[in-house]
Amino acid sequence: SILNAGFLQFDNQVTEKIRVVWGLRVEDFDQVIGSVKKSDPRHVYSKVTDYLPGLNATYKVNNKTNIRLSGSQTVIRPEFRELSTFQFYDFDLGATVAGFTGLTRTKVTNFDLRYELYPRAGELFTFGVFYKFFNKPIEAYFNPATGWASTYNFLNANEANSFGAELEFRKKLDFNTALKNFTVQGNLSYIYNRVPGIGINESRAMHGQSPYLLNLGIQYDVENYCIKNTLLFNQIIYRIDFSLF
C-alpha cells in the first residue's frame, strides 16, 4: 500500500474573540493485495483519492472560557485480512473468518460543538455534543451453518449515524494540604448509534460500538522527585460483536 498525502491549512484571527483554523487534506491511496498480476484471481487492487476538509472555529468568551465548533471528514480503510481471500478458522468464534475483496473504505463526516472551561493551569471542564455520519461502514457478519461451515464475514453497510454527548474534567486537589499532589480526571460519553440492517436484521448499533464509555483516573505527581503514578478505571457497556446475515 502507498499513501501520498498533503494539506493546506489557514489560521485566521477573524476578530478579537473569534479564531478559525481551516484547510484541506488530500490523500491518494494505492493498494494491491494477493498478487500483482491482474490475471491472477487473487489480485485485489484499489486506488482512491480523498479530499478531506476540516474547520475549527473558536469563540473566546473570556480568558478562561471557549465555545468551539468543528467539522471534518476522515476515512477508515479496511485491514489486509478483511480484504484478503485468505481464510482461517477461529476457535473462539467457532467459525471460519473470511475476507471480502469487494470492501471499500468508509468516509466519515464529523461535527462537534463544545463548551470549554479552563479554571487554571492544569484544570479543565468541557461539555460537548457531536454527530458522525458513516458512508459505507465496514461491519462484521456471522453466517451460521451446520458443522464447521459457519463463516465470519465483512461487508459494507450503506450508512450509519452517531449522535452523542461527552463530559470531561480534570481537577487538582491542592485545596487540601494532604492531597496537594493529587489530580482527578475523567470523561463520560453517551453515543446513540444506528446502522440499517442487512438481510434479516433491523436497525441496530454498529458492531463494536458501546452506548456508554466511562474513564476515571487519579494521578499522584511529585515533580521535584520525578514521581508520577496514575490509577485508572475504565468501563465499556455491552456492545455487538457481530450481526447475522
N, C-alpha and C positions, 0 to 999 in steps of 0.2 A: 504494500500500500504506500502511496505517495501523497502527501498533503502539502500543497503550496498555498500560503495564505498571506494576506496583507491587510492593513487597516488604515483608515484616515480618521483622525479624531480632532474635534474642536472643543475648546474650553472657553466659554463666554460668560463674563460677569455682566449680565443684561442690565441690572440695576444694582443699587447698593445692597438689596436684600435677595435678589434672585440670581442664581448661578446655574448655567445649563452646560452640561458635558454631553456631547452627541457625536455620532460618527457612523461609519460603515465598515464592517469587516467582510472580506471576500475570501472564501475558501474553495479551492479546486482540489477535489479528492478523486484519486485514481487507484483502483484496486483490482487485483487479479487473484483468484483462488483456485486451487486444484491443479490447473495445467495452463501453461502459456500458449498452448496450441488451440486455436479456435475450433479445429475439427474434433478435438477430444471432448466427449460428453461431460467430463468433469470440469471443463473450462467455465468459470464464472467471472464475468467482467462487468465492472460498473465505473462510470465516470460522471460525477455530479459537481456542478459549480453552484455554490450557495452565496447569496447576498444577504448579510445579516446586519440589519440596522440596530442601533442602540441609542437610548436617550435617558439622561438622568438630570432631572430638574429639582433644585433645592431652593426652598424659600426659608430664609433666615428670620425667624420670628424675633429672636434676641440672641445674645451671646451664648445661651445655653440650650436653645430650642430650635429644631429644624422641622420642616414638613417636606418630605421627599417623595417625588413621583418619578417612576422609572418604567421603561418599556424596552424590550429587546427581543431578538429572535436567536435561537440556538438550535443545534442539531444533535441527534443521538444516532450513532451509527451502529449497525448490528455487529456482533462479535464474529470472529472467524468461524467458530464452531456452529453458530447459528446459521451461517450461510453455506457451510461445507456439506457435501453429500456423505461425509463420514458419519457412521452410526456406532453407538456403543450402548451396552446395557448398564443401567444404573440400578444397583440392588436396593438403594433406599427408596427410589420411586417405584421399583418393580416394573420397569418399562424400558424400552429402547429409546434413547434420545437421538433424534434425527434432525439435521439442519434442513433449511429450505432455501434453495438458490434464488427464489423469487422475492426474497425480503428486500425492502427498500428502507432508507434511513427515515427517521422521524424528525419532523421540523416542529419546533416548539415556539409559540408566541407567549411572551411573559409580560404581565403588568403588575405593578406593585405600588401601593400608597402607604406611606409610613410616617408616623409621628415619632420624633427622636428627642429625648431629653438627656442632657449631659450635666448633672448637678455639679460635678467637679472632676478633676483628673482621676481617671481610673474607674469612674462610675457611669452607668448609663441605664436608661429605661426607654424601651421602644415598644410601640404597638403598630402593627401593620395588617393590611388586608391585601390579598393577591388573587390573581386569576391566571390560569395557564390553559392554552389550547394546544392539544397534541394532534398533529396531522400524520396519520398512518403510524400510530404507536405499535411497537412490537410486543405481542402478547404470547404467553406460553399456554398451550392447549394439550389436554390429555385425551387420547383416543383409546378408550378401553376395548379390550378384546380378550378372548379366551387364551389360557395358557400363557406363553411368553410373548404373545403377539401385540401387547399393548404398546403404544408409542407416545412419546412426549415431544410435541412439535412446536414450532414457532411460526406465527403468522402475523401479518399486518392487519390490525383493525382499521376501520375507516377513520375514526377520530375519537378523541376523548377530551373531557373538560374537567378542570380542577378549580374549586373555589376554596379559599381558606383565610385563616387569621393566625397571627403569631404574636406572642408576647415574649419579650426578652429583657433581662435585667442583670445588673452587676452592682453590688453594694459592698463597700468597705465597712467593717465592724469596729473601727477605731474609736467610736463613741464610748466604748468600754475599754479601759486600760488592759484588762486581761485578754481582750480579743483584738488588740490593735493590729496584729499581723494576719488577721483572717479576712477573707473576702468571700462572699457568697454570690453565686451566679446561676443562671438557668434560663431555659426557654421552653415555652409550651406552644404547640402548633395544633390546629384543628384543620383537617382537609376533607372537603366533600368532593369526591372524585367519581366520575361516571364514564363508562365506555359502552357503546351499543354492543349487544351480544351478537355472536356468530352462531349459526345453526340453532340449537335448542336453547341457547342462553338468552336471558333477558338482560336489561341494563344493569350494570354492576360496577364495582370499583375495579380499577386496573390491577392486574396481579402484582403483588409486592407492595401495594400502597396501603399504608396503615391510616385509619381515620384520625388517630391521635398520636402525637410524639411528645415525650417529656424528657428533658435533660436537666439535671440539677447537680451542682458541684459546690464544694467548699475548698478554698485554697489557703494554704499557710505559707507565708512568704517572709523570710528574713533576708533582706537584700544585702546587709553588711557581711553575712556569712555565706552568701550564695546558696541559701537553702530554700527550696520551693517544693511543696508537696500538695497534691490535689486528690481529693476523694470525690468520685463521680457516681451518679446514679442515672441510669437510662432506662426508659420503658417505651416499648413499641406495642401498641394494642394489636389485636388479631388482624390478619391480612390474608388475602387469597394467594395460594401458591401457584395454582393453575386452574383453568376452566376446562369444561368438557366440550367436545365437538357437538 
